[in-house]
């Protein structure tokens, strides 16, 4: 069953094979976990948001309009859970990256990250506004198109382009400062 596409597995789950949902979890968990850890910066918060996203997706699976795009639909649920968890964490006065082990694990085997810059990138990402950090991670770490980002976040394409541009400009400045220091 692992070789079936998401739509076929969703159909199996909806037909009563609840165990098939584990295949979807296994398939999408690494990417979702990487995003949640990078967005929230704390393993416990990321795990909470991730678990909540999978549970909510399971409960609402019948409302997934396009099972072929299950991954994008799940990602939009996770983005919302990260926003909620991030807002709660902010109220508790946490900083962006508090779990260095989790932050490093988020980039294991991920070609977009260079080990030498990891710490400086973490510091720079920590200084971005949450909206800019979210847009940057979705675009440049997760590799989503602007249309996919708009579907996931509910934010317009032009606003997302501006957020990514501002995030890149800010990161460029922060990393140039770190490089020249």
Secondary structure as the mmCIF struct_conf table of DSSP 4:
data_model
#
loop_
_struct_conf.conf_type_id
_struct_conf.id
_struct_conf.beg_label_comp_id
_struct_conf.beg_label_asym_id
_struct_conf.beg_label_seq_id
_struct_conf.end_label_comp_id
_struct_conf.end_label_asym_id
_struct_conf.end_label_seq_id
TURN_TY1_P TURN_TY1_P1 UNK A 2 UNK A 3
BEND BEND1 UNK A 4 UNK A 4
HELX_RH_AL_P HELX_RH_AL_P1 UNK A 6 UNK A 14
TURN_TY1_P TURN_TY1_P2 UNK A 15 UNK A 16
HELX_RH_3T_P HELX_RH_3T_P1 UNK A 18 UNK A 20
HELX_RH_AL_P HELX_RH_AL_P2 UNK A 21 UNK A 40
HELX_RH_AL_P HELX_RH_AL_P3 UNK A 43 UNK A 59
TURN_TY1_P TURN_TY1_P3 UNK A 60 UNK A 60
HELX_RH_3T_P HELX_RH_3T_P2 UNK A 61 UNK A 63
BEND BEND2 UNK A 65 UNK A 65
HELX_RH_3T_P HELX_RH_3T_P3 UNK A 67 UNK A 69
HELX_RH_AL_P HELX_RH_AL_P4 UNK A 70 UNK A 91
TURN_TY1_P TURN_TY1_P4 UNK A 92 UNK A 93
BEND BEND3 UNK A 96 UNK A 96
HELX_RH_AL_P HELX_RH_AL_P5 UNK A 100 UNK A 106
TURN_TY1_P TURN_TY1_P5 UNK A 107 UNK A 109
TURN_TY1_P TURN_TY1_P6 UNK A 111 UNK A 112
HELX_RH_3T_P HELX_RH_3T_P4 UNK A 115 UNK A 117
HELX_RH_AL_P HELX_RH_AL_P6 UNK A 118 UNK A 126
TURN_TY1_P TURN_TY1_P7 UNK A 127 UNK A 127
BEND BEND4 UNK A 128 UNK A 128
HELX_RH_AL_P HELX_RH_AL_P7 UNK A 130 UNK A 136
HELX_RH_PI_P HELX_RH_PI_P1 UNK A 137 UNK A 141
BEND BEND5 UNK A 142 UNK A 142
HELX_RH_AL_P HELX_RH_AL_P8 UNK A 146 UNK A 153
HELX_RH_AL_P HELX_RH_AL_P9 UNK A 157 UNK A 180
#
